[in-house]
Amino acid sequence: MKRYCLALDLKEDPELIAAYEEHHRKVWPEIIESIKESGIRHMEIYRVQNRLFMIVDADDDFSFERKKLTDESNPRVQLWESLMAKYQQAIPGSPPGEKWLVMEKIFSL
């Protein structure tokens, strides 16, 4: 099992942040299925102010590149991503077009 931690910012708007959280209380079943089919076994998202932090535990053969290709061919995932884009913004300094950024582990106890 592999663990990944990712970060993303939301737009600094309390109403948009509340709406984003509401969507995540009712994630579409097709999105949950897509996540599971990719090899992700556990996912959590945390928020502080407008910064999101995601923890992903995935199978050893999980690949973000493969998930991206699969997601691009799934109309329902594309609709979800389009909806979420309304609330999200790149972390300053992110490469163009990048949303969730994989974080580097710098400490472990």
C-alpha positions, -999 to +999 in steps of 0.1 A: +000+000+000+012+035-009+003+067+009+001+101-009-006+135+005-019+163-017-028+199-013-051+223-031-066+257-024-102+268-025-113+303-036-113+326-006-151+329-004-170+315+026-201+307+005-181+288-021-162+269+006-195+260+023-209+248-011-177+227-018-181+210+016-217+203+009-209+186-024-184+164-005-211+153+020-229+139-011-203+128-035-219+112-066-218+074-065-200+073-099-172+094-085-168+070-055-167+041-079-141+057-101-119+064-071-122+028-059-116+013-094-084+033-097-069+014-068-075+040-041-085+022-009-089+051+015-092+088+010-097+117+034-098+155+028-092+181+055-095+218+054-079+247+072-090+281+060-090+278+022-063+251+020-073+215+014-051+185+024-059+150+010-046+117+023-048+088-002-039+052+005-037+032-027-026-002-040+011-006-048+004-005-086-017+028-083-007+055-108-019+091-110-011+091-147-034+060-153-061+075-131-059+107-151-063+089-184-093+069-171-109+100-157-105+118-190-127+092-207-154+092-180-181+118-187-194+118-152-160+123-137-154+152-161-187+168-151-177+165-114-143+180-121-159+208-140-182+215-111-154+214-085-133+238-106-158+265-097-145+263-061-108+255-066-078+275-073-042+265-077-017+269-049+006+298-057+035+287-078+017+256-091+025+245-127-002+257-152-032+234-153-023+216-121-048+213-093-040+188-065-003+188-059+015+158-044+033+168-013+068+156-003+071+139+031+098+156+051+093+139+085+081+106+100+079+094+136 
